[in-house]
Structures are given as C-alpha cells and as structure tokens.
Amino acid sequence: LEPHEGYWDRAGRLRAKLIAQRRRARLADSLIAQVCIDYEVRLVTRDDDFLHFSKLGRLRLAISP
C-alpha cells in the first residue's frame, strides 16, 4: 500500500498520543495502525497492544481468537 500524504506525521502524532497516555506504542505497531486508519480497513490481529490504538486513534479491529 502506498502511504497517503502526511502519513508519517499522523503516525508520529498517533504514537505520541499513546505514549502521553502511558500506553505501549511500538513504532511498527504505530505504522501499521496508521495505514489501516488511512485506508479505513479493519486490522485482523491477535495482538492486544492494538486495543489502545482503537480507543485513541480510530483503528477498527477484528480481533482473532
């Protein structure tokens, strides 16, 4: 997927918002979350770390058991 204009800035702001809330925000997770937000697609994952992104950053999740 091609990143949308301003992707890197939005990903950085999203990660900073999570860190300010004392939430776990790995760089790779932040980049994955932001591209899913930009393309308005659900992220299928087993990684609970993405729950924070869904609460603070409009990420839609499809949690897999």
N, C-alpha and C positions, 0 to 999 in steps of 0.2 A: 504494500500500500504506500502511496505517496503521501507524505505528511502535508497537511494543509498549511497555508500561510499562517505564521505565528505559532506553529506547533511547539517549538522548543520553549518559547516564552510561557505558553499556557501550561506545559508540562512542569516547568520550573515553579510557576506560581502554585500549581496544584500540590506539588511536593512540599513547598514551603508552608502551605496552609496546614497540611497534615503534621509536619514537624512542629509547627507552632502549637498544635493541639496535643503534642507529645504522643503522636501516633507513629507506628512503624511505617516508613515510606522509603523503600529501596528505590534506587534510581531506575532500574529496569522495570519494576512494577509501575512506577510513575509514568514511564514512557508508554508502556502497554495500555495502561488505563486511559491516558490522554488520547491515543489513537482510536480506541474504542468509543470514547466520548465524541470525538470529532466525526467519526463515521456513523454514529448513532446505532451501534451494534452491541449486542449482549456479549459479555465475556463469559465463556464456559470455563470454570476453574474449580479446583479442589482447595485452593489456597485461601485460607481465611483472612490473610492480610489485605485482600481486595475489598473486604467489607467496609473498611474505613474510607476507601475511595468512593464507594457507593453512597455513603452517608454524607460526605462533604463535597463530592465532585460530580454528581450526576451520572456516575458509572452505573450501567444496568448489568446485573449479574444473573447468570444461570448457574447456580452452584450445583456441582455434580457430587453425588454421594461417594 
